[in-house]
Amino acid sequence: MKITKRYDNQEIDSPRDVEYFKQVEKLKRDILTPLVGDFVRLEEGIKRISTFHRDGTFQVSDDGSCHLYSDGECDFSGGFFLNAKQPLITSKLHLVGTYTGRCWRFKDGEVKVHNGVYTEIEFNLFELN
């Protein structure tokens, strides 16, 4: 698994982060419901789920950043202006497989500026019912 820093995309040696990402990726296999950061296959292509609304609708984005938590949940950022252009999707989703996506966490769990490390893991892929 390749771990990189955000600004220079240079690969770094980070065994704790590799183990963290592998554990969360394994955990995500058991989560059958869609989460922010997962992907959905639409007519126009595969998009990332960027937000869920209280009324059950959700929006997708082509771009943004997914901070991955140990429970498999993500915080999505950077897609605000894209979301304003994206229609609300009201359809229910069903799981069809996985899709590789980029995510990040704070290196070794230490929250501080410029301490993000990035990798790619398998996220759930859904289709509309």
N, CA, C and O atoms as a DFTB+ gen file, in Angstrom:
516 C
 N C O
     1  1       0.844      -1.176       0.000
     2  2       0.000       0.000       0.000
     3  2       0.890       1.240       0.000
     4  3       1.790       1.362       0.830
     5  1       0.642       2.139      -0.913
     6  2       1.432       3.357      -1.042
     7  2       0.820       4.465      -0.179
     8  3      -0.366       4.771      -0.300
     9  1       1.636       5.056       0.686
    10  2       1.227       6.180       1.533
    11  2       2.014       7.397       1.075
    12  3       3.238       7.345       0.949
    13  1       1.300       8.503       0.823
    14  2       1.969       9.718       0.356
    15  2       1.574      10.914       1.211
    16  3       0.552      10.897       1.897
    17  1       2.401      11.946       1.158
    18  2       2.059      13.238       1.752
    19  2       1.277      14.031       0.720
    20  3       1.437      13.809      -0.480
    21  1       0.456      14.927       1.155
    22  2      -0.430      15.663       0.260
    23  2       0.317      16.587      -0.695
    24  3       0.044      16.592      -1.896
    25  1       1.235      17.348      -0.183
    26  2       1.783      18.443      -0.973
    27  2       2.799      18.020      -2.019
    28  3       2.886      18.641      -3.079
    29  1       3.565      16.983      -1.745
    30  2       4.572      16.596      -2.736
    31  2       4.295      15.224      -3.354
    32  3       5.005      14.799      -4.266
    33  1       3.267      14.532      -2.862
    34  2       2.871      13.225      -3.376
    35  2       4.013      12.212      -3.322
    36  3       4.010      11.219      -4.049
    37  1       4.991      12.476      -2.450
    38  2       6.128      11.582      -2.307
    39  2       5.760      10.442      -1.363
    40  3       5.168      10.668      -0.308
    41  1       6.110       9.232      -1.745
    42  2       5.817       8.072      -0.907
    43  2       6.634       8.132       0.375
    44  3       7.813       8.487       0.353
    45  1       5.998       7.782       1.499
    46  2       6.687       7.796       2.787
    47  2       6.526       6.440       3.460
    48  3       5.600       5.689       3.150
    49  1       7.426       6.134       4.375
    50  2       7.354       4.917       5.165
    51  2       6.506       5.220       6.398
    52  3       6.889       6.037       7.235
    53  1       5.368       4.568       6.503
    54  2       4.446       4.867       7.593
    55  2       3.683       3.602       7.986
    56  3       2.502       3.472       7.667
    57  1       4.347       2.665       8.677
    58  2       3.734       1.371       8.995
    59  2       2.431       1.484       9.793
    60  3       1.493       0.728       9.542
    61  1       2.359       2.412      10.746
    62  2       1.128       2.566      11.530
    63  2      -0.039       2.973      10.644
    64  3      -1.159       2.495      10.826
    65  1       0.219       3.851       9.693
    66  2      -0.848       4.300       8.808
    67  2      -1.263       3.205       7.828
    68  3      -2.446       3.065       7.517
    69  1      -0.302       2.438       7.347
    70  2      -0.629       1.315       6.466
    71  2      -1.557       0.358       7.199
    72  3      -2.567      -0.075       6.643
    73  1      -1.226       0.025       8.440
    74  2      -2.050      -0.890       9.230
    75  2      -3.445      -0.305       9.462
    76  3      -4.442      -1.020       9.363
    77  1      -3.516       0.980       9.768
    78  2      -4.800       1.661       9.982
    79  2      -5.678       1.559       8.733
    80  3      -6.833       1.141       8.815
    81  1      -5.132       1.941       7.586
    82  2      -5.909       1.913       6.344
    83  2      -6.355       0.488       6.006
    84  3      -7.483       0.286       5.556
    85  1      -5.498      -0.482       6.215
    86  2      -5.866      -1.873       5.930
    87  2      -6.997      -2.341       6.842
    88  3      -7.913      -3.027       6.386
    89  1      -6.943      -1.980       8.121
    90  2      -7.992      -2.368       9.058
    91  2      -9.330      -1.741       8.688
    92  3     -10.364      -2.407       8.724
    93  1      -9.308      -0.460       8.332
    94  2     -10.561       0.212       7.973
    95  2     -11.104      -0.333       6.660
    96  3     -12.314      -0.508       6.517
    97  1     -10.229      -0.601       5.706
    98  2     -10.671      -1.179       4.439
    99  2     -11.356      -2.527       4.683
   100  3     -12.385      -2.818       4.073
   101  1     -10.798      -3.340       5.560
   102  2     -11.396      -4.626       5.898
   103  2     -12.750      -4.419       6.581
   104  3     -13.713      -5.115       6.259
   105  1     -12.834      -3.487       7.503
   106  2     -14.086      -3.174       8.194
   107  2     -15.172      -2.747       7.209
   108  3     -16.330      -3.139       7.356
   109  1     -14.808      -1.954       6.216
   110  2     -15.782      -1.432       5.255
   111  2     -16.468      -2.549       4.457
   112  3     -17.585      -2.368       3.974
   113  1     -15.812      -3.684       4.321
   114  2     -16.415      -4.816       3.597
   115  2     -17.688      -5.315       4.278
   116  3     -18.565      -5.884       3.628
   117  1     -17.785      -5.100       5.590
   118  2     -18.946      -5.558       6.351
   119  2     -20.056      -4.514       6.445
   120  3     -21.134      -4.804       6.964
   121  1     -19.805      -3.315       5.954
   122  2     -20.811      -2.247       5.995
   123  2     -21.577      -2.276       4.682
   124  3     -21.011      -1.999       3.624
   125  1     -22.845      -2.607       4.743
   126  2     -23.641      -2.795       3.530
   127  2     -24.466      -1.572       3.153
   128  3     -25.080      -1.548       2.086
   129  1     -24.490      -0.566       4.005
   130  2     -25.242       0.655       3.722
   131  2     -24.297       1.730       3.195
   132  3     -23.122       1.751       3.562
   133  1     -24.793       2.621       2.339
   134  2     -23.920       3.661       1.783
   135  2     -23.499       4.686       2.834
   136  3     -24.283       5.087       3.695
   137  1     -22.246       5.092       2.732
   138  2     -21.673       6.112       3.608
   139  2     -21.067       7.218       2.752
   140  3     -20.753       7.011       1.580
   141  1     -20.909       8.386       3.348
   142  2     -20.173       9.450       2.676
   143  2     -18.786       8.909       2.335
   144  3     -18.127       8.281       3.165
   145  1     -18.358       9.163       1.105
   146  2     -17.070       8.669       0.626
   147  2     -17.201       7.457      -0.267
   148  3     -16.311       7.177      -1.070
   149  1     -18.317       6.724      -0.138
   150  2     -18.555       5.590      -1.027
   151  2     -18.886       6.110      -2.424
   152  3     -18.998       7.317      -2.636
   153  1     -19.040       5.193      -3.367
   154  2     -19.275       5.562      -4.757
   155  2     -20.613       5.039      -5.240
   156  3     -21.131       4.046      -4.729
   157  1     -21.171       5.731      -6.246
   158  2     -22.418       5.314      -6.860
   159  2     -22.263       5.383      -8.374
   160  3     -21.717       6.350      -8.907
   161  1     -22.747       4.351      -9.063
   162  2     -22.699       4.317     -10.522
   163  2     -23.976       4.961     -11.054
   164  3     -25.080       4.479     -10.804
   165  1     -23.807       6.058     -11.791
   166  2     -24.911       6.785     -12.405
   167  2     -24.773       6.717     -13.921
   168  3     -23.767       6.217     -14.426
   169  1     -25.757       7.206     -14.646
   170  2     -25.685       7.215     -16.116
   171  2     -24.447       7.950     -16.613
   172  3     -23.836       7.544     -17.601
   173  1     -24.075       9.033     -15.928
   174  2     -22.941       9.842     -16.367
   175  2     -21.597       9.343     -15.846
   176  3     -20.564       9.964     -16.098
   177  1     -21.603       8.228     -15.122
   178  2     -20.357       7.660     -14.640
   179  2     -20.386       7.413     -13.143
   180  3     -21.418       7.576     -12.492
   181  1     -19.247       7.021     -12.610
   182  2     -19.133       6.740     -11.180
   183  2     -18.790       8.024     -10.452
   184  3     -17.841       8.722     -10.809
   185  1     -19.577       8.331      -9.424
   186  2     -19.414       9.556      -8.630
   187  2     -19.253       9.186      -7.168
   188  3     -19.657       8.104      -6.741
   189  1     -18.660      10.092      -6.407
   190  2     -18.468       9.882      -4.971
   191  2     -19.618      10.511      -4.196
   192  3     -20.026      11.636      -4.487
   193  1     -20.134       9.796      -3.219
   194  2     -21.191      10.344      -2.367
   195  2     -20.558      11.382      -1.450
   196  3     -19.655      11.070      -0.674
   197  1     -21.039      12.618      -1.547
   198  2     -20.430      13.698      -0.779
   199  2     -21.253      14.124       0.424
   200  3     -20.706      14.673       1.380
   201  1     -22.564      13.882       0.394
   202  2     -23.380      14.261       1.553
   203  2     -24.717      13.545       1.518
   204  3     -25.254      13.245       0.452
   205  1     -25.237      13.281       2.690
   206  2     -26.600      12.789       2.856
   207  2     -27.391      13.877       3.556
   208  3     -26.870      14.564       4.435
   209  1     -28.647      14.034       3.170
   210  2     -29.521      15.030       3.799
   211  2     -30.514      14.323       4.714
   212  3     -30.772      13.130       4.559
   213  1     -31.059      15.055       5.653
   214  2     -31.993      14.481       6.626
   215  2     -33.219      13.862       5.979
   216  3     -33.823      12.944       6.533
   217  1     -33.588      14.363       4.811
   218  2     -34.788      13.841       4.150
   219  2     -34.520      12.561       3.351
   220  3     -35.413      12.062       2.667
   221  1     -33.304      12.030       3.433
   222  2     -32.979      10.786       2.753
   223  2     -32.347      10.966       1.383
   224  3     -31.893       9.992       0.783
   225  1     -32.310      12.182       0.883
   226  2     -31.658      12.431      -0.397
   227  2     -30.147      12.528      -0.180
   228  3     -29.671      12.664       0.947
   229  1     -29.412      12.454      -1.282
   230  2     -27.967      12.604      -1.189
   231  2     -27.449      13.291      -2.439
   232  3     -28.151      13.398      -3.444
   233  1     -26.216      13.753      -2.362
   234  2     -25.556      14.390      -3.495
   235  2     -24.207      13.729      -3.726
   236  3     -23.628      13.113      -2.831
   237  1     -23.725      13.876      -4.954
   238  2     -22.451      13.291      -5.341
   239  2     -21.519      14.392      -5.847
   240  3     -21.943      15.519      -6.102
   241  1     -20.262      14.044      -5.984
   242  2     -19.272      15.006      -6.444
   243  2     -18.211      14.288      -7.260
   244  3     -17.985      13.089      -7.096
   245  1     -17.569      15.035      -8.137
   246  2     -16.448      14.515      -8.924
   247  2     -15.118      14.720      -8.227
   248  3     -14.121      14.092      -8.583
   249  1     -15.099      15.597      -7.237
   250  2     -13.836      16.002      -6.632
   251  2     -14.062      16.214      -5.147
   252  3     -15.204      16.287      -4.693
   253  1     -13.000      16.310      -4.404
   254  2     -13.092      16.562      -2.975
   255  2     -12.131      15.669      -2.222
   256  3     -11.352      14.920      -2.812
   257  1     -12.204      15.763      -0.922
   258  2     -11.276      15.066      -0.051
   259  2     -12.063      14.276       0.985
   260  3     -13.018      14.786       1.570
   261  1     -11.661      13.035       1.210
   262  2     -12.335      12.176       2.187
   263  2     -11.389      11.829       3.323
   264  3     -10.424      11.085       3.146
   265  1     -11.685      12.383       4.496
   266  2     -10.943      12.028       5.705
   267  2     -11.588      10.776       6.274
   268  3     -12.774      10.788       6.604
   269  1     -10.825       9.694       6.396
   270  2     -11.333       8.383       6.785
   271  2     -11.167       8.153       8.284
   272  3     -10.073       8.283       8.832
   273  1     -12.282       7.806       8.936
   274  2     -12.269       7.474      10.360
   275  2     -12.165       5.968      10.560
   276  3     -12.393       5.196       9.629
   277  1     -11.822       5.556      11.766
   278  2     -11.604       4.139      12.062
   279  2     -12.867       3.295      11.959
   280  3     -12.774       2.071      11.860
   281  1     -14.054       3.918      11.981
   282  2     -15.302       3.160      11.867
   283  2     -15.790       3.038      10.425
   284  3     -16.871       2.502      10.182
   285  1     -14.997       3.534       9.463
   286  2     -15.359       3.450       8.053
   287  2     -16.081       4.672       7.522
   288  3     -16.287       4.790       6.314
   289  1     -16.469       5.581       8.402
   290  2     -17.123       6.820       7.986
   291  2     -16.084       7.782       7.434
   292  3     -14.899       7.678       7.749
   293  1     -16.538       8.723       6.603
   294  2     -15.663       9.761       6.047
   295  2     -16.284      11.132       6.257
   296  3     -17.506      11.278       6.290
   297  1     -15.440      12.118       6.396
   298  2     -15.847      13.515       6.255
   299  2     -15.429      13.927       4.864
   300  3     -14.292      13.693       4.455
   301  1     -16.338      14.535       4.140
   302  2     -16.060      14.963       2.774
   303  2     -15.913      16.477       2.762
   304  3     -16.734      17.186       3.345
   305  1     -14.888      16.970       2.110
   306  2     -14.716      18.417       1.986
   307  2     -14.186      18.754       0.605
   308  3     -13.639      17.898      -0.090
   309  1     -14.351      19.986       0.222
   310  2     -13.816      20.452      -1.045
   311  2     -14.780      20.344      -2.201
   312  3     -14.441      20.727      -3.321
   313  1     -15.965      19.836      -1.962
   314  2     -16.925      19.685      -3.044
   315  2     -18.125      20.590      -2.902
   316  3     -19.132      20.368      -3.574
   317  1     -18.061      21.609      -2.046
   318  2     -19.224      22.451      -1.768
   319  2     -19.800      23.086      -3.021
   320  3     -21.004      23.007      -3.268
   321  1     -18.954      23.707      -3.802
   322  2     -19.466      24.389      -4.990
   323  2     -19.942      23.398      -6.038
   324  3     -20.881      23.681      -6.782
   325  1     -19.305      22.247      -6.100
   326  2     -19.776      21.203      -7.003
   327  2     -21.138      20.694      -6.561
   328  3     -22.010      20.436      -7.391
   329  1     -21.323      20.549      -5.238
   330  2     -22.592      20.047      -4.731
   331  2     -23.740      20.971      -5.082
   332  3     -24.850      20.505      -5.338
   333  1     -23.496      22.267      -5.099
   334  2     -24.555      23.218      -5.409
   335  2     -25.097      22.980      -6.817
   336  3     -26.259      23.276      -7.096
   337  1     -24.261      22.449      -7.696
   338  2     -24.664      22.181      -9.076
   339  2     -25.256      20.784      -9.252
   340  3     -25.913      20.507     -10.256
   341  1     -25.025      19.910      -8.284
   342  2     -25.477      18.529      -8.400
   343  2     -26.923      18.412      -7.927
   344  3     -27.279      18.976      -6.892
   345  1     -27.748      17.699      -8.660
   346  2     -29.136      17.503      -8.223
   347  2     -29.187      16.586      -7.000
   348  3     -28.284      15.781      -6.771
   349  1     -30.246      16.723      -6.232
   350  2     -30.489      15.801      -5.132
   351  2     -30.944      14.472      -5.710
   352  3     -31.787      14.436      -6.607
   353  1     -30.399      13.402      -5.211
   354  2     -30.775      12.072      -5.681
   355  2     -31.667      11.449      -4.616
   356  3     -31.307      11.389      -3.441
   357  1     -32.822      10.991      -5.044
   358  2     -33.800      10.462      -4.101
   359  2     -33.894       8.947      -4.120
   360  3     -34.561       8.367      -3.263
   361  1     -33.253       8.297      -5.060
   362  2     -33.349       6.846      -5.207
   363  2     -32.659       6.127      -4.053
   364  3     -31.711       6.640      -3.457
   365  1     -33.144       4.953      -3.757
   366  2     -32.467       4.056      -2.824
   367  2     -31.301       3.411      -3.562
   368  3     -31.282       3.356      -4.791
   369  1     -30.335       2.926      -2.796
   370  2     -29.134       2.340      -3.379
   371  2     -29.002       0.879      -2.990
   372  3     -29.455       0.461      -1.925
   373  1     -28.370       0.104      -3.878
   374  2     -28.016      -1.266      -3.517
   375  2     -26.547      -1.514      -3.871
   376  3     -26.034      -1.018      -4.873
   377  1     -25.902      -2.287      -3.024
   378  2     -24.477      -2.573      -3.136
   379  2     -24.215      -3.516      -4.310
   380  3     -24.877      -4.544      -4.456
   381  1     -23.226      -3.145      -5.157
   382  2     -22.886      -3.984      -6.302
   383  2     -21.413      -4.396      -6.342
   384  3     -21.026      -5.215      -7.176
   385  1     -20.593      -3.840      -5.457
   386  2     -19.178      -4.184      -5.483
   387  2     -18.343      -3.149      -4.760
   388  3     -18.807      -2.497      -3.825
   389  1     -17.097      -3.005      -5.207
   390  2     -16.192      -2.022      -4.621
   391  2     -15.582      -1.169      -5.726
   392  3     -15.627      -1.514      -6.907
   393  1     -15.010      -0.043      -5.303
   394  2     -14.374       0.887      -6.229
   395  2     -13.225       1.558      -5.478
   396  3     -13.385       1.963      -4.326
   397  1     -12.085       1.673      -6.120
   398  2     -10.913       2.254      -5.475
   399  2     -11.036       3.769      -5.392
   400  3     -11.320       4.438      -6.386
   401  1     -10.820       4.300      -4.192
   402  2     -10.886       5.744      -3.980
   403  2      -9.798       6.228      -3.049
   404  3      -9.277       5.479      -2.223
   405  1      -9.468       7.489      -3.200
   406  2      -8.420       8.119      -2.396
   407  2      -9.023       8.621      -1.089
   408  3     -10.155       9.104      -1.061
   409  1      -8.257       8.501      -0.008
   410  2      -8.683       9.008       1.294
   411  2      -7.442       9.393       2.090
   412  3      -6.311       9.139       1.675
   413  1      -7.682      10.013       3.245
   414  2      -6.549      10.445       4.059
   415  2      -6.877      10.347       5.538
   416  3      -8.030      10.180       5.936
   417  1      -5.838      10.454       6.328
   418  2      -5.938      10.578       7.784
   419  2      -4.738      11.373       8.250
   420  3      -3.830      11.650       7.466
   421  1      -4.727      11.743       9.529
   422  2      -3.558      12.416      10.081
   423  2      -2.491      11.359      10.372
   424  3      -2.777      10.320      10.967
   425  1      -1.265      11.639       9.946
   426  2      -0.164      10.682      10.096
   427  2      -0.051      10.229      11.543
   428  3       0.031      11.040      12.466
   429  1      -0.050       8.919      11.714
   430  2       0.041       8.291      13.036
   431  2      -1.033       8.793      14.000
   432  3      -0.877       8.678      15.215
   433  1      -2.116       9.347      13.469
   434  2      -3.210       9.843      14.303
   435  2      -2.935      11.166      14.982
   436  3      -3.708      11.588      15.842
   437  1      -1.843      11.835      14.614
   438  2      -1.466      13.108      15.233
   439  2      -2.083      14.261      14.454
   440  3      -1.689      14.549      13.323
   441  1      -3.060      14.917      15.081
   442  2      -3.791      16.004      14.433
   443  2      -2.961      17.281      14.498
   444  3      -2.785      17.875      15.562
   445  1      -2.456      17.690      13.338
   446  2      -1.727      18.958      13.237
   447  2      -1.657      19.356      11.767
   448  3      -1.885      18.541      10.874
   449  1      -1.343      20.597      11.543
   450  2      -1.306      21.162      10.198
   451  2      -0.302      20.409       9.325
   452  3       0.778      20.031       9.780
   453  1      -0.676      20.201       8.071
   454  2       0.181      19.559       7.069
   455  2       0.648      18.161       7.492
   456  3       1.755      17.744       7.151
   457  1      -0.193      17.444       8.230
   458  2       0.184      16.114       8.685
   459  2      -0.689      15.025       8.064
   460  3      -0.751      13.909       8.580
   461  1      -1.362      15.344       6.962
   462  2      -2.198      14.358       6.310
   463  2      -1.383      13.372       5.491
   464  3      -0.409      13.741       4.836
   465  1      -1.797      12.109       5.537
   466  2      -1.219      11.079       4.678
   467  2      -2.348      10.464       3.870
   468  3      -3.466      10.310       4.362
   469  1      -2.051      10.116       2.635
   470  2      -3.057       9.708       1.656
   471  2      -2.762       8.322       1.117
   472  3      -1.609       7.901       1.028
   473  1      -3.815       7.633       0.763
   474  2      -3.687       6.343       0.091
   475  2      -4.969       6.072      -0.672
   476  3      -5.890       6.888      -0.674
   477  1      -5.020       4.927      -1.315
   478  2      -6.232       4.477      -1.991
   479  2      -6.655       3.154      -1.370
   480  3      -5.830       2.266      -1.152
   481  1      -7.950       3.031      -1.088
   482  2      -8.512       1.787      -0.581
   483  2      -9.786       1.479      -1.358
   484  3     -10.254       2.288      -2.159
   485  1     -10.336       0.297      -1.108
   486  2     -11.593      -0.099      -1.737
   487  2     -12.766       0.444      -0.922
   488  3     -12.907       0.151       0.265
   489  1     -13.597       1.238      -1.582
   490  2     -14.843       1.731      -0.993
   491  2     -15.992       0.953      -1.621
   492  3     -15.827       0.338      -2.674
   493  1     -17.149       0.980      -0.980
   494  2     -18.321       0.317      -1.542
   495  2     -18.805       1.067      -2.775
   496  3     -18.719       2.293      -2.853
   497  1     -19.315       0.304      -3.733
   498  2     -19.895       0.848      -4.955
   499  2     -21.371       0.454      -4.996
   500  3     -21.719      -0.715      -4.829
   501  1     -22.227       1.441      -5.219
   502  2     -23.674       1.229      -5.224
   503  2     -24.257       1.609      -6.580
   504  3     -23.640       2.322      -7.371
   505  1     -25.452       1.113      -6.818
   506  2     -26.248       1.529      -7.978
   507  2     -27.616       1.941      -7.457
   508  3     -28.028       1.565      -6.359
   509  1     -28.310       2.727      -8.280
   510  2     -29.661       3.152      -7.934
   511  2     -30.617       1.982      -8.097
   512  3     -30.467       1.172      -9.011
   513  1     -31.603       1.895      -7.206
   514  2     -32.655       0.862      -7.351
   515  2     -33.576       1.222      -8.479
   516  3     -34.523       0.488      -8.762
